[in-house]
Amino acid sequence: MRLTRSCTSVAKVFLVVSLLSTIYKFWGKKQEILGKLLLIEVKTISSPKPASTTHMLENSCKFPTISSADESLKKYIKLNKTQKACPNPYLQVMTKDEMGNFYFAESKEITKNSMQCYMSELGGALRPKALRFTKNGRFLLPKNDWFWVNADNFLITCYGNANLSTIFRRQFMGVTDTTVQRKVVPGKRPLPNPRQFDLSSLSISMLVLDSTSRTQFLRHAPKTVKKMNDMEFVILNGYNKVGDNSNVNLLPIIAHQLAVTKSYPLLTKDGQIELAKILPINASIDPDTIDFIWKEMKARGCETLFNDDIMHRSRGILHYPAKYFLPGFSRPPADHYYRPFYTNFYTETENHWKICYEGRQMPEEFADPWFHFTRFTADRYAFGFNFITSMTHDDPNNLQVIDEYLAKRLELLDNADALENTVLLIMGDHGQRLNGATQTFAGRIEERTPLMAIYLPKRLRELFPEESQTLLDNSNRFTSNFDVHEMLLDFIEGKIGDKRKRRDDARGTSLFLPIPSTRSCLENNVVEVFCLCQPEISQQLIKDMKRKVKYTFGFIEAHCSMKTTRDEKLSILFRLKHRFNSNEFSITIPPLIRDSQNVTLFGLNFCF
C-alpha cells in the first residue's frame, strides 16, 4: 500500500516536473521566437527613411504645386517606351566600355595589317580664339587589346588599306591622370578605392540638365527617380529660380557675388529685387575674374572639372551675350576643361546639335565626364561642374533619352561606395522656356521651378542627423539658388549649419538652417516676374482685373499680327503701359533667343 502511494507520489512529481519543463521549454522557445519577431519589428521601425515634418501649405507664399501629368501639358508630352536606334556609318573597329576604356579590333573587311588607328589631343578653344581648336601629337593605338587614353580631349582616327581612307573618326572626352606619363596606356584603367568620409575635404559633384523642371524630371526620368529615392536624395519642392536664363540662375550657385554688381541697389524703385544686382546687362564681365566657389577648394589641393556642352561654337555658359560677358575664358577655369572637344564636335556638325550622331547617343557622351570624374576621383578631394545643354534646351521630351544611363551610373557609383565622401547635386538651371508648353499655366509654373536634388553621403547623415532633418524639412519651404550656394559653402568650409558663422554679405540661408514659412519673394531674392508666390486678390480687384485684362488683349489683338516684329511688339506694349499704373503693369524683356515678352498685370504673368 505504502509502495503504491510512493510510486503514485513519484509519478505525480515526475509529471509536474515534466509539465514545468515543457512549459519552460515552450515559453523559452516562444520568447526566442517573440524576441526575433520583436527584433525584426524594431529593426523595421528604427531604420525607416527619414521624412519631412513640414508641408508646402504651411508657407505664407502660396506656391502653386502641379502634377507631373497635368492635363494642360498632355499635348506637349511625348513618352517613348523604347529608345530609337542610332545608326553607325563606320565599321565596328573601336569599342568603348562604360569606364572609357577602348578596344581596337581589326575588321575582316579591311586587308589584314593594313589598318592603323591614331590618337591626337585636342586643345585651344580659349579667348581670343575660343572658336578654334588645335590638334596635337599623333599616337599609334594598339590592336586587339584594351587601352585607355590619358587625355581630357582627344580625337581617334583609323585608316584602312593602302589608300589611307578614313574608316573611323570620333572625338572623345577622358579624365587625365597627371601621375601617369604615357598618353596611351595598355590595359583597362584601374579604379581607385573610395576614401572614407572627411568633412574637411568633402568632394562636390554637380550635374546640371538645361531647361529641366522638377515635375518634368519626375515625368521623363522614372528609372533615375526610383534610384534617387533608394539613395535618399532630397528634392526641393519649393525651389524657385531667381532669374530668366542659365547664367543668371547658375552664377548665384557656383560663384560668389560678382564684383561689378556690388554698386547696384538691391531693390528697384518699385521695391522689387533688382536683376542687375544678380547679373548686370552691360558689364562685359571677364569670366576669368569670376570668383567661383571651387577656386577656394583648388587652393587646398582640390582637383577640378568644368564640362559645358556649348551647343554652338560661339556659345557656352559665361561666353555670351557680348553685353554680359567677354567671349570665353583666356585660361582653363579648371584642371579638366572640355571646350576643345565641343568646339571640334560642333565644328563637325556645323553648329547643329544632335541627340543621335554616328552611332552615339550624344547626351550620354556629354555626361560621361561627370560619371568618370566622380568615379576616378573617389579617392581624393574633387569638384566637378557639368552642364548638359543640347539635349533638353529646346524639347523637354528628350530628357527620357538619358534616363536609363543616369539610373545605371548612379547604381554603379552607389555600389562602388564612390559617393562616400561626395555631395552630389542633380539639377536644372530653370524649366523649359522655349517649348509650346510655356503657353499653358502648368508650363509657366514648370519654367520657374527647376529640379534641385541633393545627395548627402551616408556618414554625413549619421554624424549630422539634426542638420539632415532640417534639409528634409526645407524641401517644403520656399527656397532659391542663393540657399543652395550657402549650403555648398558649408561643405567647402567644413562647417555644417549653425557651426558656420553666417557671412555678412550672405544672400541666402543654408539649407542646413531652418527656413521660415513666412518667406516672401523679396526675402528669397527672386525677381518679381519669376516669383511664384500667388497674390491675394479681393473680389473688387478681380472685377477690375478682368476688365483691364480684356482691354489689354483687345488692344494687343487690334494692333498685332503674325508679321508684327519684336520691336513693334515692344512699342505696342510700352504704349499700353502708359494707360496703367506702374505697379499694375510691367514688362520684362527676355534674351534675344526668344521672341515673346513677359507682361505682368496685377501680379499675374502673361506671355506675349
Secondary structure, DSSP 8 states (H G I E B T S, - for coil): -HHHHHHHHHHHHHHHHHHHHHHHHHHHHHHHHHHHHHHHHHHHHHS-----S--GGGSSS------TT-GGGGGG----SS-------S-S-EEE-TTS-EEE---TTS-TT--EEEEEEEEE--TTSTT-EEEEEEEE--SSSEEEE--SEEEEEEEETTTTEEEEEEEEE----TT---SEEES-----------GGG-EEEEEEETT-BHHHHHHH-HHHHHHHHHTT-EE-TTB--SSSSHHHHHHHHHB---GGGGGS-SB-TTSSB-GGGTS-SS--B-GGG--BHHHHHHTTT-EEEEEE--SSTT--TTT--TTTB-SS-SS-SSSEE-HHHHHHHHHHTTT---SEETTEEHHHHHHHHHHHHHHHTTTS-EEEEEEE-TTTSS-GGGGGGGHHHHHHHHHHHHHTTTTTTEEEEEEESS--SSSGGGGSHHHHHHHH-B-EEEE--HHHHHH-HHHHHHHHHHTTS-B-HHHHHHHHHHHHHT--GGGS---TT--S--TTS---TT--TTTTT--GGG--------HHHHHHHHHHHHHHHHHHHHH--TT--HHHHHHHHHHHHTTS-TTTEEEE---TT----EEEETTEEEE-
